[in-house]
Amino acid sequence: MRQYSYTALLCCAASCIVLLGGCASSTPQTAAVRDFAALAPKLQSYHELTERYRYTYQREQPFLDAAADASERQQDRERQQACNDFVKLQSGVLAYMQALGRLAGDKQYDLEDQVKGMAGGIRAWPDKGLDERHVNAFAGLTRLLARSVTAPAQQTALQDLLRAAAPAVQQLLDAMQNLLRLYQRSSENEQAIVLGMLETELPYADPQRQRLLRALAGVLQQEKRQEYHLFGLRSTLARQHLATIAERHQALLAQLPAAPAPQERP
């Protein structure tokens, strides 16, 4: 009987400690945060389109004349460097979403490697839609996430990260939307180059002597039209995914209780 009472007392004490410590897994707010963190895979569509943009020159090159090739080759060198920063935006938002999930009690997220990958920051590419505001936002978010790695999974820590990181995260989501528009413009330019060349040259191929060439070019033309159509659908979906993440993030912020007023010093 004594052993049972002692065990029951220990369980009761442990439960009280959890409640007093602000356990992050026991409130509607933390459940909503875990649902938000589960949206992280939707960022993959942005990553895929960034990688497609990275290899624009390789797709265009067979359809370029010598003058256009020299210009596009120069743009390709800059594009490769820029894309290294563009993909970091996704890594930053992904790490933030998973940090929230961890603070909300979801133990599947290990953030140390992701936060290390954000070290070194990013560069501004103003002509592409990534400016100093976004660079500073990324740096600020990196510092916040570095501190959150060792923070306990408590509701207070969760609310602190939500409040502190909100402006930076909004800046990064805006930058990603800017870049998706850049990818769209780039794809439209590529489409004009590729289909323009095929539509210009194909009618001049001799129907008798170049039957195979005409047939292959016709198939390629059809495939390219389908490719650009699919890109348009993927681009729309990626923008919708980012919009959904931004809306759900704002909903979390709207549910936050008022921040405690700073205590006055005596």
N, C-alpha and C positions, 0 to 999 in steps of 0.2 A: 504493500500500500504506500509506504514511504517512497519507494523507487518510482512509482507511477506519479505521485504528486510532484516529485522533484523534476521528472521529465516534462510534465505538463507545465510546470513553472518556467522551465527553460524555453519551451516553445512559445509561451506567452510573452516572455521577455524579448525573444528574438523578433516576434511579430511587432512588438512596440518599437523596437529599434528601427525596423524597416520603415514603419509608418512615420516615425519622427525624422528619419533621415531623408525623407522625400523620395522614396523609391520611384524610379522613373517608369515602372511598368504597370502602374495601378490607376491611371487616370485617363479620361477621355482625350485629354490633350496629347498625352504620350502615344496613345493609340493612333491618333491622327498624324502625328509625326512619323511613326513607323510606316503608315500608309504612304506618306509623302516620300520617305526614303525609298520605298519600293518602286517609285517611278523612275529611279535612276537609269534603268536600262533604256528608257526612251531617249537618253542622250546619245545613244549609239548611232542614231540616224544622222546627227550632226557630224559625228566622227567620220562616218562613211563618206559623206559628201565633202568633208575637208580633204580626205585622202583622194577622192576623185579629182578635186580641184588641183591637188598637188601634181597630178600626172597629166595635166592639160596638154602640155607641149608634146608629150609622147604620142598622144592621139592625133594632134594636129599635124605633126611633122610631115607625114607622107603627102599631105595636101597643100604644102606651102611652096611658093617659089623661092628663089635664092634670097631676095631682099626681105621678104616676110619672115623667112627662116631665121635670118640674123637677128631681127627684132624680137621674135618670139623666143629665141634661145636666151637672149639677155633677160627677158621677163621671167623665163623659167628659173634662172639662178636666184632671182629675188623671191620668186614664189616658193621655192624649196625652203629658204630661210624663214619666210613668213609663216609657212604652214607648221613649222616646229613650235611657233608661239600660238598659233590658232588651236592646235590640239591641246595645248596646256589649259586653255580656257575650259574645255570640257573636263579635264582632269580636276581643275579647281572646284567646279560646281559639283562634280561627282563626289569628291572628297567631302565637301560640305554636307551634301545630302546624307552621306553615310555616317558622318560624324554626328549629325542629328539623330540618325537611327540608333547609333551606339549609345548616345546619352539617353535615348528613350527606352533603353533596355534590350535592344536587339544585339546579341553578342556575335553575330556572324561577320561584322565589319572589323577589319584590321587596317588601321589608317597610316601606320608608320611609313610604309613604303610609298604610299601615295603622297604624303606630305613631303617626304624627302624628294620626290620627283618634281615638286613644285619649286624647289630651291633654285635660286638663280633668277627667278622672275621671268618676265617677258619684255619684249621691245614694243614700242609704238610703231604702227604702220598707218599713219593718218590717211593716206590716199586709198586705203583699203577698208577703212571703217574701224580701226583699232587705234585709239588715241591715248594721250597721257592719263586721262581720267580712268580708263580701263586698266592701264598699267598700275596705277596707284591702288585701284580697287583690288587687283590681283595680289599685290604685295600685302595689303592690309588683311585680306582673307587668309593668306598664307600664315601670317603671324597668329591670327586667331585660331586657326586649325592646329598649329603647332602646340598651342596651350591646351586645346581641347583633347589632345591625344591622351594626356595624363589625368584629365578631369574625371571625377567619379560619375557614374550613371545616375544622376539625380536631376529632379525637375528644375531645381534652381540653376544648375549648370546648363541645362537645356535652354531655359528661357534666356539666360545671359548670352548664349551663343546666337540665338535667334535675333535678339535685339541688336547686338553688336555687329553682326555680319550682314544684316538686311540691306543696307545701302550698297555694300560692295557686291553682293550677290545680284542685286538688280542691275548694277552696271555691267556685270559680266554677261548676264542673260541678254541685255540690250546689245552688247558687242557681238554676241553669237548670232543674234538676229541680223545685225548689220552684215556679218560675214556670209550668212546664207543668201542675202541679197546680192552680195559680190559674186558668189558661186553661180547664182542664176544669170547674172550679166555675162559672166565668163562663158557659161554654157551656150548662151544665145550667140555670142561672138564665135565660138567654136562651131556651132551649127551653121552659121553663115559661111564660114570658111569651107567646111567639109561638104555640105550639101551644095553650096554655091559652085565649087569646083566640079562636082559630079554633074550637076545640072547644066553647066556650061560646056563641059568636054564630051559628055556622053552622046549628044546628037551628032557630033562630028565623026564618031567611030563608024567605019564602013560596015554596013549591015552584012555584006558578003564575006569580006576578008577578015573582019574582026568580030565575028559572031560570038566567040567565046569571051572576048573582052567585054562586049556589050552585055552579055548574060551575067558575067561576074560583077560588073559595075552596077547593073540593075539590082542584083541581090544585095550588094553592099549598100546601095542607096536606100533600099527598103529597111535594112537592118539599122542603119544610122537614124532614120526617121523614127523608128520604134525606140531606139536607145534614148533619143532626146525627149521623146514623149514620156518615157518612164522616168527620166531624170526630173521632169517637171512635176510628176506625181510625188516622187520621193522628196523633192524640195518642199512642196506644199505640206507634206506629212511632217517633215522635220520642223518646219515653222510652227505647226500646230502642237507638236510635242513640247517645244520650248514655251509656247504660250500657256499650255496646260500646267507646266511646272511653275511658271511665274504666277499664275492664278492661284494654284494650291499653296504656294509660298505666302502670297498675300493673305490668304485665308488663315494660315497659321498665325501670322503676325496680328491679324485682327482679333484673334482669340486670346492674345497675351494679356495677362492682368497688367495694370498700371505698374510701371517701375517704381520701386520704393524710393521715397525722397531721400536725398543725402542728409546724413545726420550733421547737425551743426556742431562745430567744435566749441568747447566751453571757453 
